[in-house]
Amino acid sequence: MVPPSPYISSGGGHAGTGGGGGGAAASSDGGHESPAMQAFFAMRQRKNEHMMKRSARNLLVRKVPGFKSAGHALLVTAYVVANVAVGFTNVDASSKANFASRFGCEAGIIVTKFQDRSEIAAIVAGFSFLTVVLSATILRRIRYELFYVVHISSWILAIVALGIHRSDFAKKGIIVILLAASIWVLDRLIRITRVLYYALNNEATLYPLPDGGTKVIFKKTPARAVAGKHCFIWIPAVRKFETHPFTIHKTNSVEFTIKAQEGFTRDLHQHALANPGISVRASLDGPYGTFPDPMDYDKIVLIAGGGGATFTFGLVANLLERLHDEPDKNITFIWTVKKHENLAWFKEHLETLKNHAHSPKVEVSIYVTRSPVASLHHRHLPHIHGHSLLHHAQPRTSESSSGGSLPPLSGDISGRSGSPDTEKMPQLPLPTHSHQHRNHPSSTLSEKDLEDGGGGLPVVSHDGNAADNSTGTESHPHPHHAHGYEHAIRPGRPDMATLIRQAVVGIPSNQRVLVAACGPDGLMHVVRDTTARLIQRDGPGVELHCEQFGW
């Protein structure tokens, strides 16, 4: 039904006297609009509100230099403006000393003030707060464990010194300080209580994974544990007085997959290598974190780079368990890894994506940025939980291979000593086809953008020569029997912006899309900018959620 135009007279009269009479009759009605007119204006108002919200999201989720997003930059700017305003409010401008007093500089000017305990405490508090800020912005990115000690120690010192500086209860400043200190102490007590509670009759089993990975499986599952959230884990056999945050990707028995970097993760991997399958005393605190509920969306696009798959695998596993018979709901799952060995980290999850009852609703795209065959050819792949990493591999014969094959894998596939039965070992074919995409600097990512790490083996092209890693390459996928996994695996670096656009373009405007990603900074930059461009006034509702690497 077409709503009446606001320009058509409700009187219905003709030009001249009749029309005027109709208009007068309409006016005498009190100016009340018909229900159709009210519905029309209400619908137009809702449409304008949606357009304004999407325009705002289009701007706020974009990457801004020095900040995670434009929204983050806006929040920091508002915070700085508020602090500057408070710093200069109600200050007697007749004397510059008043400004110095407001900002704690008077103690450095008047020597006699140094003998005052409250002024000394003010200086200590000021430098302590400065250390808190500097450690969070600089030291945290360099040495996290050192940052944690410095950050907490400086904050405690700052609060104590500030309490000494403002110790007069009559001025009520000490009340605010005590409240802040009480909140922090209460938080620490709750965390310690959780760790002690989950330490009772709890242990973690450690399994070494290829390429520096470690799988940690806990005996006890914390309450409200959800795949995709994170917990602080405590393993005293590795570090007695430290807890570290990692993402849950399996909840029936809480499971973490951790990549060895520096400090705790390196020691954890070395402990697992020296004692594979060992069970150690352990506990955890959590879960923490929040993210949109994927069930509220019609299209879900999950993107991960390297170890960021702990978030996306957890999210998709949780989503598959909750799906029923929603015919319109579908999932796009994109994962890029540096080496073929990294696929073994989530072998069980890959099998779930292939064999689950709702797996037809999931479109899986996996990219290996380095040669998918050379890394397997030169390494031993151990068993994990009693399953070979090439459990699904089938031998290839010369008749079935279309693009040539490599010799069988050497060494024991289970990682144990002894000669393997080479007739049962898979032979890995080289890629048979490849095509080049134009190299877009904003969308074609380097290996470091997709998976943090150094240089490595080149991508193998269809003719057996090394492909140029300077361009984004996407080859036709290998069949599952060639690499031991049921999913098609493409060598080379994907054009991530194109993949995201292909997943979102064509979605009806009355549906909602969730783009969730986790990975290195370069990948997150492309995801943010591409998703921002897909937020259109006349398009589907697009939401973005990014889990950034780091802490």
N, C-alpha and C positions, 0 to 999 in steps of 0.2 A: 504494500500500500504506500503510495507516494504522499508524504505529509503536505498539507496545504502550505502554499508560499506565504511568507509574512507580508508580501506586497499585494496580495489579493484582498479586496475589501470583504469583510464578513457580512456586510449588509446585502450584497448580491444585487444592488440596484444598477440601472443604466446610467449613462451620462446625463447630467443635468439634474432635474428636480428629483427623479426617482432614485438616482445614485446618492444624492445628498440625503434623501430620507433614509436610505439603508444605512449610510454611515452614521447618521444621528441615532438610529436605533441601536447600532453596535456600541456607540459611545454611552448611551443611556444604560447599557447592561452593566456598567461598573468597570469596564476594561478587562474583564476576566477572559483569559485565553482558553481555547478549547483543549481537551486532554491530548489531542493529536499534536497541537502546537507545543504543549508542555513537554511531551515525550521527545519531540524533535529537538528542542533546545537543550534538554537534559542529555540526549545522545551526543549532540555537538559539543557540549561542555566536557563530557567524559573523554571524547576523542581528542580535544585540545589538551586536556590534562595528560593523557598518555603520550601525546607528541612532545609536550614539554619535558616529561620525565625521561623519555628516550633521548631527547636532545642533550639533557644534562648528563646522562650516563655515557653518551657518545663522547663527551669531553672529559669526564672525570676518570674514566678507566684508561685513558691514553698515557703512554710513558712520557715522563718529564725528566730531563737531565738532572741528576742528583737526588731524585725521588723515585719511589716505586710507581706512582701514578699521579695524575693531576689532582685527584682527590686528596692524596697524601700531601702534596705540596700545598693545597688550600688549607688543610688542617694545621700544618706546621706554621704557615703564615698567620693564621688566626691566633695560634698559640703565642707566637712572637709578638704580634701586635697587642694582645691582651697583657702580656708581661711588661712591654714598654709603657703601655698606658698606665698600668698600676704603678710602675716605677716613677712616673712623673706627675701623678695625681696628688693634689693637696700638699704640694711642696711650696714653701715660702720662697719665692724667687728673688726676694730682696738680698739674699746672701747666697753665694755659690757654695758656701760650706753646708748649706741645707741639702743641696744635691749630693755632695760628697757623703754626708751623713746617711742619706737614704740608701746609697749604694755601698756602704761599708768602707769608704775610702778615708774617712776622717782619722781612723786609727793609724794610717800610714803617714799622716801629716802632723798630728800632735803627738810628740814623743812621750809625753806623760801618760797617754792613754795605753801605752804598751804594758804598763804596770797593772792595769785593770784586768782582772780575770775574765770578766764578761767580754771585753774587747778582744782579748787573746783568743777566747773561744769562738768569737765571730770570724776572726781570720782563719782559724782552723776549719770552721764549718765551710767558709767560702772556698778554700782550696780543696776541701774534700768533695764538695759538690762539683767543682771543676774537674776533679779526677774522675768522678762518676760519669760525667758527660764525655770526656776525652776517651776513657776506656771503652765506652759503648760505641763510639763512632770510629775509633782507630784500632785499639787493641783487640777488640772482639773479632775482627776479620783476620788478624794475624795469628794470635794464640788464644783460642777460646778458653782453655783451662786457666791460663794466667789472668785473662780478663775477668773470669768469674770470681777468683779470689780477690783481685784488686777492687772490683766493682762492689762486692758485698762488704768488704772491709771499709772501703771509703764511705759507703752509705751509712754504716753503723757509726763510724766516727763522726760523720756530718750531723746525724741526728742527736748524738750525745752532746757534741759541741754546741749545737743550736739550742738544746735544752738548757745548757749552762749559760748561754748568752741571754736567753729570755726565760729566766727562772722565776720571775715575779708572777705569782698567780693572780695578783690584782689586775695585771694587764692582759690576762687570759691567753697570751701567746703560747705559754707552756702547755695549755690544755690541747691546743691543736697539735703540738709536737708529740705529746704523749699519745694522742689518738692515732697519729700516723705510725708511731713506733709500735703501738698495740696491734694494729692491723698487720704489720709485717711479722711480728712475733707470733701472732695467731696463725698466720699463713704457714710459717716454718713448723709450728707445732702440729698442724694438720698434716703437712707433708711427711714429717717424721713418723707420725702415728700411722699413716697409710703404709709407709715403707716397712715399719715393724710388723704391722698386721699381715701384710702379704708376704712377709719373710717366714711366717710360721708354716712349716711343712711345705715349703715351696723350693723349687730348684729350676734351673735352666739348663737345657741340653744344647751344646755347641757343636755345630757342623761347619767345617771349612768348605767354602765354595770356590770355584775357579775364579781367577783374576781378582783375588783379594777380597772376596765376599765372605761373610759369615752369617749363618742362619742360627738364630737364637729362638728356642721354643720353651715357653714357660709351662710349668705344671699346673699352676692356678691361674684362673682368668679373673681379672678385676671386674667389679660391678660396672655396668653401663659401658663395657668395652665395645667399641664400634670400629670396624675396619675403616681406615682413613684418618682416624684421630691418632694422637701420639701419647706416649708414656715416657716417664723418666725411669730408666732401668738402673738397678744397682747390682753389681757383681763384685763382691769383695775379693774374689780370687784374682781379679784383674786390677781393680782400684778400690781400696777400702773405703775411702771417704768421698767418693764422687758418684753422682747420678747424671745420666746423659739422656737427652730426648731422642726417641726414634719413632717412626710411624708404624702403626699396626696394619698388617695386611691380611691377617687371618685371625678369627676370633674363637673358633671352637676349641683350639688350644692356642693361646696368644702367641703369635709368631712375628718375628722381626727379621728383616734381611738388611745387613749393615755392610757398607763398603769401607774397607780399610783406608784411612787417610793418615792423620797424625794422632799422637797421644793415645787416648783410650781405644779408639777403633783399631789402631795398629796393634796394640798389645792384645786386644781381644782376638784378633785374627791369628796372631802368633800363638796364643794359648790354644785356640781351636786346631791349628795345624799340628802342634805338638801333642795334643790329646783329642783326636777326632771322636765325636760322639760322647764326650765327657759330660757328666751332669754335675753342676756346681751349685752351691748355695746362692740364691738370688732373690731379688724382690723388685717391685716396681711401684711407681706413684702415678696415678692418672685414672682414666684418660683425660686429656685436655684437647682443646681445639673445637672449632665449629665450622660447618660448611653447609651450603644449601642442600635440601633434601632432593635427590635426583628424581624421586617419585612424583614431584610436582611439575615435572617437565616432560614434554612430548619427545624431544630430541636431546640426547646427551652426547657430547663430544668430549672424550677423555684423551689427553695428550700428556706424554711423559718422555723425559730424556734421561736415559741411564737409570740410576738408582731412584729417580723420581717415580718410578713405576710402583714403589711401595704404596704410594697414595692412590694411584689410579687402579691398580689391581685390587686393592682393598675396597675401593668405591664400587667397582663393577661387580665384585663378588657379592657385596652386600645388596646391590641392586638386583642381581639375578635371583637371589633368594627371596626377594620381596615381590618380584613380578608374578603376575597371574595370567590373565588373558587379555591384557591391554593390546589391541591390534595395532594401534597407531604409535606406540612407543618403540623407538629403536635407538641403538647405541653405536657410535663410531669410536673405536679404540685404536689409538696411534701410539706406537712405542719405538723409539730410536735407541740403539745401543752401540757401543764402540766396538765390541768384539762378540763373536759368536758364542764364546763361553758364557757371556752374561745372560744368555737365554736360560741357562741351567738354573739360575737363581730363582726363577718363577716357573719351573717346569710344571708343577702341579696346577698352578693357576692357568697356564696355557692349555692344559688338558681340560680344565673346567670350562674355559671359553669355547672349546671345540665340542665337548660332549654334553653340556648342560641342556636341559629340556628347552630353555629359552635361548640357546646359542644362535638360532637363525636370526634373532633380532640384533645380533652383535656383528658388526663389520670390523674385522681385525686387520690392521696394517702394521707390519713389523719391518724395520729397516736396520741393517747392520752397516755402520759407516766404514768399517774395515773389511778386508776380504773375509767372506763367510766360510771359506774352505781352508785357508792357510792356517788360521788360528786353531782349528780343530786338528789339522794334520800334524801339528807340532806339539800338541799337549796331551797329557793324560786326563781323562775325565773320570773322577771318582763316582762311586755310588752315593746317593743321598737317600736316606730312609729306606734303603734296600732296593731302590729303583735305579737302574742305569740311566745316565743322562741321554743315551741313545736308545731308549727302551723301544721306541717305535721304528727304529731304523731297519730297513730291509736291504739285503745285498743287491747291487746293481750289476747286471751283466752287460757285455758289450752290445748285445742286441737291443737292450732297453735304453741304453744311454744315447741321447741325441746330440750331446755337445761335448763328448769326451769325458774322461773321468780321471781322478787322481788315484794313485795306488792306495791300497787299504791302509787304514790307520795303524800305526805301529804302537807297540806297547800294550799293556793290559788295560782294557777299558774300565775296569773296576778300580784301578789304582793299586792293585795288589801285585806282588811279584809273580813271575811265571810267564810262560809264553801263551798268548791268547790263541784262540781258534780263529785264524785269519779268514777262513771261509765264511764266518758269521759276521765279519766286520763290514760296515757299509762303505761303499766307495762314493765319494762326493763329486758330483759333476760340476764343471764350471758353468757360469751363467751362459745361456744360449743366445740371449738377445739383450740389447740395451738401447736406450734412446736418450738423447741429451735434452735437458730443459735449459731455457735461457737462464743465465745466472743473474738473479735479482738480489742485490746486496741486502735488501730489507727482508727477504723471505728465505733465501737459500743459506743455510746455516753451516758454519764450520763444525768440525768434529768436537772442538772444545765447547761450542755452543750447545751441541746436542748431548755430549757426555764429557764431563771434565776429565782430561787426561792429556798425555803428551802425544808425540807423533807415532805413527805406526805403519802397518802394511798398507799398500795402495789397494784401491778397488780393482777387481779383475774385470776386464771388459770381455765382450763376446768372442774376441779373437784370441783370448788367452794372454794378452798384453796388459800391462798396468794401465788403468784408466787414470786420467788426470784428476787429482783430487781437488783441483781448484774450481771445478765446476760442479753444480748440483747434478747428480746422476741418479736415475731411477731405472733399475733393470726389471725385467719380468721376473716374477717370483719363482723360486725353486719349488718343485713338488715336495710334499712333506716327507716322502721316503728318502729324499736325498740328504736331509740334515737331521732326521730323527724327531722332528716336530710336525704336528698335524697342520700347522698354519703355513701359509705362503710367506716366505721371508725374502725381502728385496735387498740387494746390496746397494750401497751408496747413500748419499744424503738426500732426504726428501725436500721438496719445496713446501715447507710447512704452511705458508700463507695460502697456497693453492689448495692444499688438502682441507684446511679449515673452511675456505670459501665453498668448496664442493660439498662439504657436509652440511652447510647452513643454507646455501642458496636453494630456492625452491620450496622451502618450508612455508606453509600457509601463514598469513598474517595473524590468524587467530590462535596460533600455537606458540608454545614457549620453548626456548632452546637454552641449555646450560653448556657452557664451555668451561671445563675444569682442567687445569694443567699443573704440572710440577716438574721442575728441572732447573738447569743452569740459567743464568741471567740472560744470555743471548736468546735462548728459546722463549723465555718469558716475555722478552721485549717484542718478539715477532707475534706471539699469541695475543698480547695486549693490543698492539696496534691493529692487527688484522680484525680482531673481534670488535674493536671500537668502530671500525669502518662498516661493519655489518649491522650495527645498531641504526636502523633506518626508521623514519616516521611511519612509513607504510609497510614495514616488514614485520617479521615475527618478533616477539619479545625475547631479546637475547641477554642472558646474564653471564658474567665472567667471574670465575673463582680461581685464584692462583695461589699455590703453595710454593713459596720461595725456598730455594736451597739456603742453608745456613741457620743461624740461631742468634 
